[in-house]
Amino acid sequence: MQVILAHAAEPHTRRAIRAVWPPGLTKPHDTTLWRWLDRAVELGLAVRVGAGTKTQPHRYGLPGR
């Protein structure tokens, strides 16, 4: 997941992260990815922007980018 966020020009939604998941690796279930991203935000490994609504979904990126 960190590789995906590192190569992203801008923060991605969970759906976008799953869409660009590396071929050959099993995509995590959406709930699992949500937990991973929440944990990464808690640990300061990722940042979350957006209100988390339908029109402004959460987007995730790396800190300082």
N, C-alpha and C positions, 0 to 999 in steps of 0.2 A: 504494500500500500504506500509506503514511504517513497518508493521509486516512482509510482504514478504521480504523487503530489509534487515530487521534485521536478518532474518533467512538464508539469502543468504551467501554462503561462498565467493562469488565473485560477482562483479557487473553484473546485468542482463540487457538484451535488453528489449524493450517494449514488444516484442512478448513473451519473456520468462516470464516476469511478468504476462502477461495475462494467460499464460499456467499454472502457479502455483496459480492462483487466488483461494481463499478459496471456497470450494464447499458450496452451499447454499447462496452465495452472488452473485448478478448480476454483471457480468463482465462489466466494462465500455467500451464504444466504443473506438476504437484505438485513435481517435482524442481527445477524452476526457482525456484518460490516458496520451497522449502526453502533453496536456495543464497542467494537474496536475503535471507531472514530471518537466516540464519547470518552473512552479511556485515554486515547492519545491526546485529546484536548485537556483532560484532567491532569495529565503528566507534563503538559507543556510541549508535547512533541508535534502538535498540530493546532491550528487556530480555526475557529468556527465563526462565520459571518452570516448575516441574514436573520430574519425574524422567525424562521421556521414555519412560515405559512405557505399556503398554496402559491401565492403570487411572489413571495420572497423566501424561497426554501433555504435551509441551511446549506452553506457551501464551506468546504474544507480546504485548507492549504497549509503550507509549512510556515512556521513563525518567521517573521522578518522578510517575507517576500511580498 
